[in-house]
Amino acid sequence: MDSALIISCSGKSADCLAGILKEASVTNIATVSSAGEARRQLMEKDFDLCVINTPLPDEFGENIARQITARKLSVVIMIVKSELYEEVSGKVEKDGIITISKPISKPLLWNALKLTSVMHRRINAIKNENRKLIQKIEDIRIIDRAKCILISHLSLTEPEAHRYIEKQAMDMRMTRRKVAEEILKTYEN
């Protein structure tokens, strides 16, 4: 993880958390003291990790935590008082928010950071896979449109149109999508 946002109304706690995150090789650390400031920061920049030291002056912290995880950009750790831990963790864990009970120890926070690091890598892998699948779907759509044009304009069958696009791609050393795009340019104009 490269970047983190610490949301804490206590400057001392924020400094302590920032120190631990620096030891964990987090390079870009921003700190804010309220949920409102955090929302403004999150509009300008994405963070890999958000640590929320509850309660915040303008809200408890659950709402901002849920908003962050709903955007699916950051992993969130909420630090709550021990007497509220069970209640809060029961509410927010289904949203993928990690909760830690106060007072926190360094080893406990290290373990939570390891978990968040694993979650962050997994989320990024899924995002990359999703991007690839979306690209494949778009490629298939364009190729299918080109096949339909070949079928209607050149009276080819679907297998013949498919073979035509593949052969053109091999002969011209282009991707099938590029060949399909050229076909669309030629026949749709």
C-alpha positions, 0 to 999 in steps of 0.5 A, a space after each residue: 500500500 502506498 497511500 493512507 488517510 488517517 481520520 482522527 480528531 486526536 492529533 496525538 493518535 493521528 501522529 502515533 498512527 502515522 508513525 506506525 504506517 510509516 514503519 509499515 512502508 506507507 509513503 503518502 500519509 494524509 491526516 484529517 480531523 473530521 469526516 467532512 475533511 475526509 470527504 473533501 480529501 477523498 474527492 481529490 485523491 484515492 487512498 489505498 487505506 483509510 484508518 478511522 479513529 472513532 468517534 469523530 467530531 461531526 459523526 461517529 465514523 460508520 457513515 464515512 467508513 461505509 462511503 469509502 468502502 462503497 466506492 471500493 477504492 480503499 481498505 478501511 480500519 475503524 478503531 472503536 472503544 472496547 465497549 462498542 466493539 461488538 456492536 460496531 463490528 457487527 454492523 460494519 464487517 459485512 461492508 468489508 470494514 476491519 474493526 479494532 478495539 481500543 486501546 490498540 497495541 502495536 502488534 494488533 495494528 501490525 496484524 491489521 495492516 497485514 490483513 489490509 495489505 492482503 485485501 488491497 492486493 486482492 482487490 487490485 487483482 480483481 480490478 485488473 481482471 475486471 478491466 481485462 474482461 470488460 475489454 474482451 467484451 468490448 472486443 467481442 461486440 466490435 468483432 460481432 458488429 463487423 461480422 454482421 456487416 460482412 454478412 449483410 454486405 458481402 453475403 458471407 455466412 457467420 463462419 466465413 465472416 469469422 474466418 475472414 476477420 481472423 485471416 485479415 488479422 494474421 495477414 496484416 499482423 493486426 488484432 482482430 479488433 483492429 481489423 473489425 474497426 477497419 471493416 466498420 469504418 469502411 462499411 458504416 460510412 
